[in-house]
Amino acid sequence: MQSDRRDHVARLVVLVSVVYALAVSMWLGGLVVLGAVVAPTVFRIVPAPTSADAMTVVFGRFDRVAMTCAAVALVAEATLAARGGRVRRTDLLRGAFAAGAAALAIAVGAWLSPGIASLHRGGAVRGYAESGLALERLHRLAETAGKGQVALLVAVLVLLLFRVARRVDLPRIPSDH
């Protein structure tokens, strides 16, 4: 009976770890693709203000994806803390990094992106007049928050992989000595 419970918990931990890794990977990959590929390309090729119109829609949609992935990651982290056995310092660190990245995603999705969109709809142009300076400030904050999320999410993935590797008995390679 105890063995069945252990097997059930082990399967749950594996499933939760996979879902966690997928959520963080989608979130991280989206940030990298949008920040390093999509935004620079759109702003270089598409003339203003159409480029800003397009990217406002894209970032708004991605913000919902990021916040959803953040919620999934936090639920997974809580599940691992409750069911995953002994909690180590690296687990606490991973949880703190996930919470920090989630807070940044929420700040971007609930405050920065809507603020940028509102200023853009009002005719603000980055760097010009008071509204343009406000737009520039929000844009820089959003970029910084995006970079912060990337750094934190890479750390979350690395620590999650360490956690999984700690629990898996990998076959040993015999030495020739």
MARSE-559177 format. One record per atom (N, C-alpha, C, O): x, y, z; residue in one letter. Coordinates in steps of 0.02 Angstrom, whole numbers, m for minus. Example, Ala and Ser with C-alpha at 12.3 -4.5 7.8 and 13.67 -1.06 7.14 Angstrom:
2
+--------+--------+--------+--------+
|      u |      v |      w | residu |
+--------+--------+--------+--------+
|    660 |   m284 |    390 |      a |
|    615 |   m225 |    390 |      a |
|    660 |   m165 |    390 |      a |
|    712 |   m166 |    423 |      a |
|    642 |   m112 |    354 |      s |
|    684 |    m53 |    357 |      s |
|    645 |      2 |    394 |      s |
|    670 |     57 |    402 |      s |
+--------+--------+--------+--------+
This chain:
177
+--------+--------+--------+--------+
|      u |      v |      w | residu |
+--------+--------+--------+--------+
|     41 |    m59 |      0 |      m |
|      0 |      0 |      0 |      m |
|     44 |     63 |      0 |      m |
|     31 |    110 |    m38 |      m |
|     94 |     64 |     43 |      q |
|    140 |    120 |     47 |      q |
|    178 |    128 |    m18 |      q |
|    191 |    184 |    m41 |      q |
|    197 |     73 |    m49 |      s |
|    233 |     74 |   m113 |      s |
|    189 |    103 |   m168 |      s |
|    214 |    142 |   m210 |      s |
|    125 |     86 |   m169 |      d |
|     78 |    113 |   m219 |      d |
|     73 |    189 |   m211 |      d |
|     72 |    225 |   m260 |      d |
|     70 |    212 |   m149 |      r |
|     65 |    285 |   m137 |      r |
|    128 |    320 |   m160 |      r |
|    125 |    373 |   m191 |      r |
|    186 |    290 |   m146 |      r |
|    250 |    319 |   m168 |      r |
|    253 |    323 |   m244 |      r |
|    275 |    373 |   m271 |      r |
|    230 |    270 |   m278 |      d |
|    230 |    269 |   m351 |      d |
|    183 |    322 |   m378 |      d |
|    200 |    356 |   m427 |      d |
|    125 |    330 |   m347 |      h |
|     77 |    381 |   m369 |      h |
|    107 |    451 |   m361 |      h |
|    102 |    492 |   m406 |      h |
|    139 |    464 |   m304 |      v |
|    170 |    529 |   m292 |      v |
|    227 |    540 |   m341 |      v |
|    235 |    596 |   m366 |      v |
|    266 |    489 |   m354 |      a |
|    322 |    495 |   m401 |      a |
|    296 |    512 |   m471 |      a |
|    325 |    555 |   m504 |      a |
|    242 |    480 |   m493 |      r |
|    213 |    495 |   m558 |      r |
|    186 |    566 |   m560 |      r |
|    193 |    601 |   m610 |      r |
|    155 |    587 |   m505 |      l |
|    129 |    655 |   m501 |      l |
|    185 |    706 |   m506 |      l |
|    179 |    756 |   m541 |      l |
|    239 |    694 |   m471 |      v |
|    297 |    739 |   m472 |      v |
|    326 |    744 |   m542 |      v |
|    343 |    798 |   m565 |      v |
|    331 |    688 |   m577 |      v |
|    356 |    689 |   m646 |      v |
|    309 |    729 |   m690 |      v |
|    331 |    771 |   m729 |      v |
|    244 |    715 |   m686 |      l |
|    195 |    751 |   m727 |      l |
|    197 |    826 |   m713 |      l |
|    198 |    866 |   m759 |      l |
|    198 |    845 |   m650 |      v |
|    200 |    916 |   m632 |      v |
|    265 |    948 |   m656 |      v |
|    264 |   1005 |   m679 |      v |
|    320 |    913 |   m651 |      s |
|    384 |    939 |   m675 |      s |
|    383 |    951 |   m750 |      s |
|    410 |   1001 |   m774 |      s |
|    353 |    905 |   m787 |      v |
|    348 |    913 |   m860 |      v |
|    304 |    973 |   m877 |      v |
|    323 |   1014 |   m919 |      v |
|    247 |    978 |   m845 |      v |
|    202 |   1035 |   m858 |      v |
|    237 |   1101 |   m840 |      v |
|    232 |   1150 |   m876 |      v |
|    272 |   1101 |   m784 |      y |
|    310 |   1160 |   m761 |      y |
|    362 |   1180 |   m814 |      y |
|    366 |   1238 |   m833 |      y |
|    401 |   1131 |   m836 |      a |
|    452 |   1146 |   m885 |      a |
|    422 |   1171 |   m951 |      a |
|    450 |   1216 |   m982 |      a |
|    366 |   1143 |   m972 |      l |
|    334 |   1166 |  m1033 |      l |
|    308 |   1237 |  m1026 |      l |
|    317 |   1278 |  m1071 |      l |
|    277 |   1253 |   m970 |      a |
|    251 |   1321 |   m959 |      a |
|    308 |   1372 |   m959 |      a |
|    304 |   1424 |   m992 |      a |
|    362 |   1356 |   m924 |      v |
|    419 |   1402 |   m920 |      v |
|    452 |   1408 |   m989 |      v |
|    473 |   1462 |  m1008 |      v |
|    457 |   1353 |  m1025 |      s |
|    488 |   1354 |  m1092 |      s |
|    447 |   1396 |  m1141 |      s |
|    476 |   1434 |  m1180 |      s |
|    381 |   1389 |  m1140 |      m |
|    338 |   1430 |  m1184 |      m |
|    346 |   1504 |  m1167 |      m |
|    354 |   1545 |  m1212 |      m |
|    345 |   1519 |  m1104 |      w |
|    351 |   1588 |  m1081 |      w |
|    419 |   1617 |  m1100 |      w |
|    423 |   1672 |  m1129 |      w |
|    471 |   1581 |  m1085 |      l |
|    539 |   1603 |  m1100 |      l |
|    550 |   1609 |  m1175 |      l |
|    577 |   1659 |  m1199 |      l |
|    529 |   1558 |  m1212 |      g |
|    537 |   1560 |  m1285 |      g |
|    500 |   1618 |  m1316 |      g |
|    525 |   1650 |  m1362 |      g |
|    439 |   1631 |  m1292 |      g |
|    401 |   1687 |  m1318 |      g |
|    436 |   1753 |  m1306 |      g |
|    438 |   1796 |  m1350 |      g |
|    463 |   1762 |  m1246 |      l |
|    499 |   1824 |  m1230 |      l |
|    559 |   1833 |  m1276 |      l |
|    570 |   1888 |  m1302 |      l |
|    596 |   1780 |  m1287 |      v |
|    656 |   1784 |  m1328 |      v |
|    637 |   1799 |  m1401 |      v |
|    668 |   1842 |  m1433 |      v |
|    588 |   1763 |  m1427 |      v |
|    569 |   1773 |  m1497 |      v |
|    540 |   1843 |  m1508 |      v |
|    558 |   1877 |  m1556 |      v |
|    497 |   1865 |  m1463 |      l |
|    468 |   1932 |  m1470 |      l |
|    522 |   1986 |  m1464 |      l |
|    525 |   2032 |  m1505 |      l |
|    564 |   1981 |  m1414 |      g |
|    614 |   2033 |  m1401 |      g |
|    672 |   2033 |  m1449 |      g |
|    698 |   2086 |  m1467 |      g |
|    693 |   1975 |  m1471 |      a |
|    753 |   1971 |  m1513 |      a |
|    738 |   1966 |  m1588 |      a |
|    781 |   1981 |  m1629 |      a |
|    677 |   1944 |  m1606 |      v |
|    662 |   1933 |  m1677 |      v |
|    603 |   1977 |  m1700 |      v |
|    611 |   2018 |  m1745 |      v |
|    545 |   1967 |  m1670 |      v |
|    484 |   1999 |  m1696 |      v |
|    486 |   2075 |  m1690 |      v |
|    480 |   2109 |  m1740 |      v |
|    496 |   2101 |  m1630 |      a |
|    493 |   2174 |  m1621 |      a |
|    545 |   2210 |  m1663 |      a |
|    528 |   2258 |  m1698 |      a |
|    609 |   2190 |  m1661 |      p |
|    657 |   2226 |  m1702 |      p |
|    641 |   2223 |  m1778 |      p |
|    650 |   2272 |  m1814 |      p |
|    616 |   2166 |  m1800 |      t |
|    599 |   2158 |  m1871 |      t |
|    540 |   2202 |  m1890 |      t |
|    542 |   2237 |  m1940 |      t |
|    487 |   2200 |  m1850 |      v |
|    427 |   2240 |  m1865 |      v |
|    444 |   2314 |  m1864 |      v |
|    425 |   2351 |  m1909 |      v |
|    480 |   2336 |  m1812 |      f |
|    496 |   2407 |  m1808 |      f |
|    545 |   2430 |  m1863 |      f |
|    547 |   2489 |  m1879 |      f |
|    584 |   2384 |  m1891 |      r |
|    630 |   2402 |  m1944 |      r |
|    595 |   2403 |  m2012 |      r |
|    611 |   2445 |  m2054 |      r |
|    547 |   2358 |  m2023 |      i |
|    516 |   2350 |  m2089 |      i |
|    451 |   2388 |  m2097 |      i |
|    438 |   2418 |  m2149 |      i |
|    410 |   2387 |  m2046 |      v |
|    343 |   2417 |  m2050 |      v |
|    347 |   2490 |  m2027 |      v |
|    374 |   2505 |  m1974 |      v |
|    322 |   2536 |  m2067 |      p |
|    326 |   2607 |  m2048 |      p |
|    282 |   2624 |  m1988 |      p |
|    231 |   2593 |  m1976 |      p |
|    305 |   2674 |  m1950 |      a |
|    266 |   2699 |  m1893 |      a |
|    206 |   2738 |  m1921 |      a |
|    212 |   2768 |  m1974 |      a |
|    151 |   2739 |  m1888 |      p |
|    134 |   2710 |  m1824 |      p |
|    107 |   2639 |  m1830 |      p |
|     88 |   2608 |  m1780 |      p |
|    104 |   2613 |  m1892 |      t |
|     76 |   2546 |  m1903 |      t |
|    117 |   2493 |  m1865 |      t |
|     88 |   2446 |  m1838 |      t |
|    182 |   2502 |  m1863 |      s |
|    224 |   2454 |  m1826 |      s |
|    206 |   2453 |  m1752 |      s |
|    201 |   2399 |  m1722 |      s |
|    195 |   2510 |  m1723 |      a |
|    176 |   2514 |  m1652 |      a |
|    106 |   2485 |  m1642 |      a |
|     93 |   2453 |  m1591 |      a |
|     61 |   2497 |  m1690 |      d |
|     m7 |   2468 |  m1686 |      d |
|     m2 |   2392 |  m1683 |      d |
|    m33 |   2359 |  m1641 |      d |
|     38 |   2364 |  m1728 |      a |
|     45 |   2291 |  m1732 |      a |
|     77 |   2263 |  m1669 |      a |
|     52 |   2214 |  m1641 |      a |
|    130 |   2294 |  m1645 |      m |
|    166 |   2267 |  m1587 |      m |
|    125 |   2276 |  m1523 |      m |
|    133 |   2236 |  m1477 |      m |
|     83 |   2327 |  m1520 |      t |
|     40 |   2335 |  m1462 |      t |
|     m8 |   2275 |  m1456 |      t |
|    m19 |   2249 |  m1402 |      t |
|    m35 |   2253 |  m1514 |      v |
|    m79 |   2195 |  m1514 |      v |
|    m40 |   2132 |  m1496 |      v |
|    m62 |   2091 |  m1456 |      v |
|     19 |   2124 |  m1527 |      v |
|     60 |   2064 |  m1515 |      v |
|     80 |   2059 |  m1441 |      v |
|     72 |   2006 |  m1410 |      v |
|    105 |   2113 |  m1413 |      f |
|    126 |   2111 |  m1343 |      f |
|     66 |   2100 |  m1296 |      f |
|     72 |   2066 |  m1246 |      f |
|      9 |   2130 |  m1312 |      g |
|    m51 |   2119 |  m1271 |      g |
|    m71 |   2046 |  m1270 |      g |
|    m88 |   2020 |  m1217 |      g |
|    m68 |   2014 |  m1327 |      r |
|    m86 |   1942 |  m1330 |      r |
|    m34 |   1901 |  m1294 |      r |
|    m50 |   1854 |  m1257 |      r |
|     30 |   1917 |  m1304 |      f |
|     82 |   1879 |  m1271 |      f |
|     78 |   1888 |  m1195 |      f |
|     91 |   1841 |  m1158 |      f |
|     62 |   1948 |  m1172 |      d |
|     56 |   1958 |  m1100 |      d |
|      8 |   1909 |  m1069 |      d |
|     20 |   1884 |  m1014 |      d |
|    m48 |   1895 |  m1102 |      r |
|    m96 |   1847 |  m1076 |      r |
|    m66 |   1777 |  m1074 |      r |
|    m77 |   1739 |  m1027 |      r |
|    m28 |   1759 |  m1126 |      v |
|      6 |   1694 |  m1127 |      v |
|     56 |   1691 |  m1069 |      v |
|     59 |   1642 |  m1033 |      v |
|     97 |   1744 |  m1061 |      a |
|    148 |   1744 |  m1009 |      a |
|    117 |   1739 |   m939 |      a |
|    141 |   1702 |   m897 |      a |
|     63 |   1777 |   m928 |      m |
|     31 |   1774 |   m862 |      m |
|     m1 |   1705 |   m849 |      m |
|     m1 |   1681 |   m792 |      m |
|    m28 |   1674 |   m901 |      t |
|    m55 |   1607 |   m893 |      t |
|      1 |   1557 |   m878 |      t |
|     m6 |   1515 |   m833 |      t |
|     56 |   1562 |   m914 |      c |
|    113 |   1518 |   m901 |      c |
|    140 |   1530 |   m830 |      c |
|    160 |   1483 |   m796 |      c |
|    140 |   1593 |   m808 |      a |
|    162 |   1609 |   m740 |      a |
|    117 |   1575 |   m688 |      a |
|    142 |   1548 |   m639 |      a |
|     52 |   1578 |   m700 |      a |
|      6 |   1545 |   m653 |      a |
|     17 |   1470 |   m651 |      a |
|     18 |   1440 |   m597 |      a |
|     26 |   1440 |   m709 |      v |
|     38 |   1367 |   m713 |      v |
|    104 |   1351 |   m676 |      v |
|    107 |   1303 |   m638 |      v |
|    156 |   1391 |   m688 |      a |
|    220 |   1379 |   m655 |      a |
|    215 |   1384 |   m579 |      a |
|    243 |   1344 |   m543 |      a |
|    177 |   1434 |   m555 |      l |
|    170 |   1442 |   m483 |      l |
|    130 |   1385 |   m451 |      l |
|    146 |   1363 |   m396 |      l |
|     78 |   1362 |   m486 |      v |
|     40 |   1305 |   m460 |      v |
|     85 |   1242 |   m460 |      v |
|     84 |   1203 |   m412 |      v |
|    124 |   1234 |   m512 |      a |
|    170 |   1177 |   m515 |      a |
|    221 |   1181 |   m459 |      a |
|    237 |   1131 |   m427 |      a |
|    248 |   1240 |   m448 |      e |
|    297 |   1249 |   m394 |      e |
|    266 |   1233 |   m327 |      e |
|    298 |   1200 |   m285 |      e |
|    205 |   1256 |   m315 |      a |
|    171 |   1241 |   m252 |      a |
|    158 |   1166 |   m245 |      a |
|    164 |   1138 |   m190 |      a |
|    140 |   1133 |   m300 |      t |
|    128 |   1061 |   m298 |      t |
|    192 |   1024 |   m282 |      t |
|    192 |    976 |   m243 |      t |
|    247 |   1044 |   m313 |      l |
|    311 |   1011 |   m298 |      l |
|    331 |   1022 |   m226 |      l |
|    357 |    977 |   m194 |      l |
|    318 |   1081 |   m199 |      a |
|    335 |   1095 |   m129 |      a |
|    293 |   1051 |    m83 |      a |
|    317 |   1027 |    m31 |      a |
|    230 |   1039 |   m101 |      a |
|    185 |   1000 |    m59 |      a |
|    195 |    925 |    m66 |      a |
|    187 |    888 |    m18 |      a |
|    212 |    902 |   m126 |      r |
|    215 |    830 |   m140 |      r |
|    283 |    803 |   m160 |      r |
|    292 |    743 |   m167 |      r |
|    331 |    847 |   m168 |      g |
|    394 |    826 |   m198 |      g |
|    447 |    802 |   m150 |      g |
|    505 |    794 |   m170 |      g |
|    430 |    790 |    m88 |      g |
|    480 |    765 |    m41 |      g |
|    515 |    823 |     m7 |      g |
|    489 |    878 |     m1 |      g |
|    575 |    808 |     16 |      r |
|    615 |    857 |     54 |      r |
|    627 |    920 |     12 |      r |
|    649 |    916 |    m45 |      r |
|    614 |    978 |     41 |      v |
|    626 |   1042 |      8 |      v |
|    697 |   1065 |     25 |      v |
|    716 |   1069 |     83 |      v |
|    734 |   1079 |    m28 |      r |
|    804 |   1101 |    m19 |      r |
|    810 |   1175 |    m34 |      r |
|    763 |   1207 |    m58 |      r |
|    868 |   1202 |    m19 |      r |
|    879 |   1273 |    m33 |      r |
|    871 |   1289 |   m107 |      r |
|    845 |   1342 |   m125 |      r |
|    893 |   1245 |   m149 |      t |
|    886 |   1257 |   m221 |      t |
|    812 |   1258 |   m242 |      t |
|    793 |   1294 |   m288 |      t |
|    771 |   1219 |   m207 |      d |
|    698 |   1221 |   m221 |      d |
|    669 |   1289 |   m200 |      d |
|    629 |   1317 |   m236 |      d |
|    690 |   1314 |   m142 |      l |
|    667 |   1379 |   m119 |      l |
|    689 |   1434 |   m167 |      l |
|    652 |   1480 |   m183 |      l |
|    751 |   1429 |   m190 |      l |
|    778 |   1478 |   m237 |      l |
|    739 |   1476 |   m303 |      l |
|    721 |   1528 |   m330 |      l |
|    726 |   1415 |   m328 |      r |
|    686 |   1408 |   m390 |      r |
|    617 |   1439 |   m381 |      r |
|    593 |   1474 |   m425 |      r |
|    585 |   1426 |   m324 |      g |
|    520 |   1454 |   m311 |      g |
|    522 |   1530 |   m308 |      g |
|    477 |   1563 |   m334 |      g |
|    573 |   1557 |   m277 |      a |
|    580 |   1630 |   m274 |      a |
|    591 |   1660 |   m343 |      a |
|    563 |   1712 |   m360 |      a |
|    632 |   1627 |   m384 |      f |
|    643 |   1651 |   m452 |      f |
|    579 |   1648 |   m493 |      f |
|    563 |   1693 |   m532 |      f |
|    541 |   1594 |   m486 |      a |
|    477 |   1587 |   m522 |      a |
|    428 |   1641 |   m500 |      a |
|    394 |   1670 |   m542 |      a |
|    425 |   1654 |   m435 |      a |
|    380 |   1706 |   m409 |      a |
|    402 |   1775 |   m435 |      a |
|    360 |   1816 |   m452 |      a |
|    467 |   1787 |   m437 |      g |
|    492 |   1851 |   m462 |      g |
|    475 |   1861 |   m536 |      g |
|    454 |   1915 |   m556 |      g |
|    485 |   1808 |   m576 |      a |
|    469 |   1812 |   m647 |      a |
|    394 |   1822 |   m657 |      a |
|    372 |   1860 |   m700 |      a |
|    354 |   1788 |   m616 |      a |
|    281 |   1795 |   m620 |      a |
|    260 |   1867 |   m603 |      a |
|    217 |   1896 |   m636 |      a |
|    290 |   1895 |   m551 |      a |
|    275 |   1965 |   m532 |      a |
|    292 |   2013 |   m589 |      a |
|    254 |   2060 |   m603 |      a |
|    348 |   2001 |   m622 |      l |
|    367 |   2043 |   m679 |      l |
|    317 |   2035 |   m737 |      l |
|    298 |   2084 |   m768 |      l |
|    297 |   1973 |   m751 |      a |
|    248 |   1961 |   m805 |      a |
|    182 |   1996 |   m790 |      a |
|    151 |   2025 |   m835 |      a |
|    161 |   1993 |   m727 |      i |
|     99 |   2027 |   m708 |      i |
|    106 |   2103 |   m713 |      i |
|     61 |   2137 |   m737 |      i |
|    163 |   2129 |   m692 |      a |
|    175 |   2201 |   m697 |      a |
|    172 |   2224 |   m769 |      a |
|    143 |   2276 |   m785 |      a |
|    203 |   2186 |   m813 |      v |
|    202 |   2203 |   m884 |      v |
|    132 |   2198 |   m912 |      v |
|    108 |   2244 |   m945 |      v |
|     98 |   2142 |   m899 |      g |
|     32 |   2131 |   m927 |      g |
|    m23 |   2174 |   m899 |      g |
|    m70 |   2191 |   m934 |      g |
|    m18 |   2192 |   m835 |      a |
|    m71 |   2230 |   m803 |      a |
|    m58 |   2305 |   m801 |      a |
|   m105 |   2344 |   m794 |      a |
|      5 |   2325 |   m807 |      w |
|     20 |   2396 |   m800 |      w |
|     59 |   2425 |   m859 |      w |
|     37 |   2473 |   m890 |      w |
|    117 |   2396 |   m874 |      l |
|    161 |   2426 |   m925 |      l |
|    132 |   2422 |   m995 |      l |
|    127 |   2474 |  m1029 |      l |
|    112 |   2363 |  m1018 |      s |
|     84 |   2358 |  m1086 |      s |
|     21 |   2399 |  m1095 |      s |
|     15 |   2434 |  m1145 |      s |
|    m27 |   2397 |  m1048 |      p |
|    m86 |   2441 |  m1056 |      p |
|    m67 |   2515 |  m1056 |      p |
|    m98 |   2554 |  m1093 |      p |
|    m19 |   2534 |  m1016 |      g |
|      4 |   2604 |  m1015 |      g |
|     35 |   2625 |  m1081 |      g |
|     21 |   2679 |  m1107 |      g |
|     76 |   2581 |  m1109 |      i |
|    107 |   2594 |  m1174 |      i |
|     53 |   2599 |  m1227 |      i |
|     54 |   2645 |  m1269 |      i |
|      6 |   2552 |  m1227 |      a |
|    m48 |   2552 |  m1277 |      a |
|    m89 |   2616 |  m1272 |      a |
|   m107 |   2645 |  m1323 |      a |
|   m104 |   2637 |  m1211 |      s |
|   m145 |   2697 |  m1201 |      s |
|   m108 |   2759 |  m1227 |      s |
|   m138 |   2800 |  m1262 |      s |
|    m45 |   2765 |  m1211 |      l |
|     m6 |   2822 |  m1235 |      l |
|     m1 |   2821 |  m1311 |      l |
|     m7 |   2873 |  m1344 |      l |
|     10 |   2761 |  m1339 |      h |
|     14 |   2755 |  m1412 |      h |
|    m52 |   2775 |  m1445 |      h |
|    m53 |   2813 |  m1494 |      h |
|   m108 |   2751 |  m1418 |      r |
|   m174 |   2769 |  m1445 |      r |
|   m186 |   2845 |  m1441 |      r |
|   m220 |   2874 |  m1482 |      r |
|   m156 |   2876 |  m1390 |      g |
|   m163 |   2948 |  m1381 |      g |
|   m117 |   2988 |  m1425 |      g |
|   m116 |   3050 |  m1422 |      g |
|    m78 |   2954 |  m1467 |      g |
|    m35 |   2989 |  m1515 |      g |
|     37 |   3001 |  m1491 |      g |
|     74 |   3036 |  m1525 |      g |
|     56 |   2972 |  m1435 |      a |
|    124 |   2983 |  m1410 |      a |
|    175 |   2952 |  m1457 |      a |
|    164 |   2899 |  m1486 |      a |
|    231 |   2987 |  m1465 |      v |
|    287 |   2962 |  m1504 |      v |
|    347 |   2961 |  m1457 |      v |
|    363 |   3011 |  m1425 |      v |
|    380 |   2904 |  m1453 |      r |
|    435 |   2895 |  m1406 |      r |
|    485 |   2953 |  m1411 |      r |
|    512 |   2968 |  m1464 |      r |
|    496 |   2984 |  m1352 |      g |
|    547 |   3036 |  m1348 |      g |
|    524 |   3106 |  m1364 |      g |
|    562 |   3153 |  m1355 |      g |
|    462 |   3115 |  m1387 |      y |
|    437 |   3182 |  m1406 |      y |
|    381 |   3203 |  m1360 |      y |
|    333 |   3167 |  m1350 |      y |
|    389 |   3263 |  m1332 |      a |
|    340 |   3293 |  m1287 |      a |
|    334 |   3252 |  m1223 |      a |
|    367 |   3201 |  m1215 |      a |
|    291 |   3275 |  m1179 |      e |
|    283 |   3242 |  m1114 |      e |
|    257 |   3171 |  m1121 |      e |
|    282 |   3125 |  m1088 |      e |
|    207 |   3161 |  m1164 |      s |
|    179 |   3094 |  m1173 |      s |
|    230 |   3047 |  m1205 |      s |
|    232 |   2988 |  m1188 |      s |
|    271 |   3073 |  m1250 |      g |
|    323 |   3032 |  m1281 |      g |
|    378 |   3012 |  m1232 |      g |
|    405 |   2957 |  m1236 |      g |
|    393 |   3056 |  m1185 |      l |
|    442 |   3039 |  m1133 |      l |
|    413 |   2987 |  m1085 |      l |
|    449 |   2943 |  m1062 |      l |
|    348 |   2993 |  m1070 |      a |
|    315 |   2942 |  m1028 |      a |
|    315 |   2875 |  m1064 |      a |
|    327 |   2823 |  m1033 |      a |
|    302 |   2876 |  m1129 |      l |
|    303 |   2814 |  m1169 |      l |
|    373 |   2783 |  m1168 |      l |
|    380 |   2723 |  m1161 |      l |
|    424 |   2825 |  m1175 |      e |
|    493 |   2801 |  m1173 |      e |
|    508 |   2768 |  m1105 |      e |
|    539 |   2715 |  m1103 |      e |
|    487 |   2799 |  m1051 |      r |
|    499 |   2770 |   m984 |      r |
|    465 |   2703 |   m976 |      r |
|    496 |   2655 |   m953 |      r |
|    401 |   2699 |   m996 |      l |
|    365 |   2636 |   m990 |      l |
|    396 |   2582 |  m1034 |      l |
|    402 |   2524 |  m1014 |      l |
|    417 |   2602 |  m1094 |      h |
|    449 |   2554 |  m1140 |      h |
|    513 |   2526 |  m1110 |      h |
|    526 |   2466 |  m1113 |      h |
|    554 |   2570 |  m1081 |      r |
|    616 |   2547 |  m1050 |      r |
|    603 |   2501 |   m991 |      r |
|    637 |   2451 |   m982 |      r |
|    552 |   2519 |   m951 |      l |
|    534 |   2475 |   m895 |      l |
|    511 |   2407 |   m921 |      l |
|    528 |   2355 |   m892 |      l |
|    471 |   2406 |   m974 |      a |
|    447 |   2343 |  m1002 |      a |
|    505 |   2301 |  m1030 |      a |
|    507 |   2240 |  m1020 |      a |
|    553 |   2334 |  m1063 |      e |
|    612 |   2297 |  m1088 |      e |
|    652 |   2268 |  m1030 |      e |
|    673 |   2210 |  m1033 |      e |
|    661 |   2307 |   m978 |      t |
|    699 |   2284 |   m919 |      t |
|    662 |   2226 |   m886 |      t |
|    693 |   2176 |   m866 |      t |
|    596 |   2232 |   m880 |      a |
|    557 |   2177 |   m851 |      a |
|    561 |   2114 |   m894 |      a |
|    565 |   2059 |   m867 |      a |
|    561 |   2122 |   m959 |      g |
|    568 |   2064 |  m1004 |      g |
|    636 |   2031 |   m996 |      g |
|    639 |   1969 |   m992 |      g |
|    688 |   2070 |   m993 |      k |
|    755 |   2042 |   m983 |      k |
|    761 |   2008 |   m915 |      k |
|    793 |   1956 |   m908 |      k |
|    730 |   2039 |   m865 |      g |
|    730 |   2008 |   m798 |      g |
|    694 |   1941 |   m798 |      g |
|    717 |   1893 |   m767 |      g |
|    638 |   1938 |   m833 |      q |
|    601 |   1875 |   m838 |      q |
|    645 |   1822 |   m872 |      q |
|    647 |   1765 |   m849 |      q |
|    679 |   1841 |   m926 |      v |
|    721 |   1793 |   m961 |      v |
|    774 |   1764 |   m914 |      v |
|    783 |   1704 |   m910 |      v |
|    809 |   1808 |   m878 |      a |
|    861 |   1784 |   m831 |      a |
|    832 |   1739 |   m777 |      a |
|    859 |   1686 |   m763 |      a |
|    776 |   1760 |   m748 |      l |
|    746 |   1719 |   m695 |      l |
|    720 |   1653 |   m721 |      l |
|    727 |   1601 |   m688 |      l |
|    691 |   1653 |   m781 |      l |
|    663 |   1591 |   m809 |      l |
|    718 |   1542 |   m829 |      l |
|    708 |   1481 |   m822 |      l |
|    774 |   1567 |   m853 |      v |
|    830 |   1522 |   m867 |      v |
|    853 |   1489 |   m802 |      v |
|    865 |   1428 |   m800 |      v |
|    858 |   1528 |   m749 |      a |
|    877 |   1500 |   m684 |      a |
|    825 |   1449 |   m659 |      a |
|    844 |   1397 |   m633 |      a |
|    760 |   1464 |   m668 |      v |
|    708 |   1417 |   m648 |      v |
|    716 |   1351 |   m686 |      v |
|    713 |   1297 |   m655 |      v |
|    727 |   1354 |   m751 |      l |
|    735 |   1292 |   m790 |      l |
|    796 |   1252 |   m768 |      l |
|    792 |   1191 |   m761 |      l |
|    851 |   1286 |   m757 |      v |
|    912 |   1252 |   m736 |      v |
|    900 |   1218 |   m668 |      v |
|    918 |   1160 |   m658 |      v |
|    870 |   1254 |   m621 |      l |
|    857 |   1225 |   m555 |      l |
|    805 |   1170 |   m557 |      l |
|    809 |   1122 |   m519 |      l |
|    757 |   1175 |   m603 |      l |
|    708 |   1121 |   m611 |      l |
|    743 |   1059 |   m639 |      l |
|    728 |   1003 |   m617 |      l |
|    788 |   1068 |   m687 |      l |
|    825 |   1011 |   m714 |      l |
|    868 |    978 |   m660 |      l |
|    873 |    917 |   m657 |      l |
|    900 |   1019 |   m617 |      f |
|    939 |    991 |   m562 |      f |
|    894 |    950 |   m515 |      f |
|    914 |    897 |   m491 |      f |
|    834 |    975 |   m503 |      r |
|    787 |    941 |   m459 |      r |
|    768 |    873 |   m488 |      r |
|    767 |    823 |   m453 |      r |
|    752 |    873 |   m553 |      v |
|    732 |    811 |   m586 |      v |
|    791 |    762 |   m587 |      v |
|    783 |    703 |   m574 |      v |
|    851 |    787 |   m603 |      a |
|    910 |    744 |   m605 |      a |
|    925 |    714 |   m537 |      a |
|    949 |    658 |   m532 |      a |
|    911 |    751 |   m484 |      r |
|    923 |    728 |   m416 |      r |
|    878 |    668 |   m400 |      r |
|    897 |    625 |   m361 |      r |
|    819 |    667 |   m429 |      r |
|    770 |    615 |   m413 |      r |
|    773 |    555 |   m459 |      r |
|    744 |    503 |   m445 |      r |
|    809 |    561 |   m514 |      v |
|    812 |    507 |   m563 |      v |
|    876 |    468 |   m554 |      v |
|    931 |    497 |   m549 |      v |
|    870 |    403 |   m551 |      d |
|    929 |    360 |   m547 |      d |
|    953 |    347 |   m618 |      d |
|    924 |    306 |   m654 |      d |
|   1005 |    383 |   m638 |      l |
|   1032 |    373 |   m705 |      l |
|   1080 |    313 |   m704 |      l |
|   1115 |    302 |   m655 |      l |
|   1081 |    275 |   m759 |      p |
|   1127 |    218 |   m760 |      p |
|   1199 |    242 |   m759 |      p |
|   1217 |    292 |   m791 |      p |
|   1239 |    207 |   m723 |      r |
|   1310 |    225 |   m718 |      r |
|   1349 |    194 |   m777 |      r |
|   1336 |    137 |   m797 |      r |
|   1395 |    233 |   m803 |      i |
|   1437 |    209 |   m857 |      i |
|   1498 |    177 |   m825 |      i |
|   1535 |    209 |   m788 |      i |
|   1509 |    112 |   m840 |      p |
|   1566 |     79 |   m809 |      p |
|   1632 |    109 |   m835 |      p |
|   1638 |    126 |   m894 |      p |
|   1679 |    115 |   m790 |      s |
|   1744 |    141 |   m810 |      s |
|   1788 |     84 |   m832 |      s |
|   1777 |     26 |   m812 |      s |
|   1836 |     99 |   m873 |      d |
|   1882 |     48 |   m900 |      d |
|   1941 |     37 |   m854 |      d |
|   1985 |     m3 |   m870 |      d |
|   1943 |     71 |   m798 |      h |
|   2001 |     66 |   m754 |      h |
|   1996 |      9 |   m708 |      h |
|   2041 |     m2 |   m667 |      h |
+--------+--------+--------+--------+
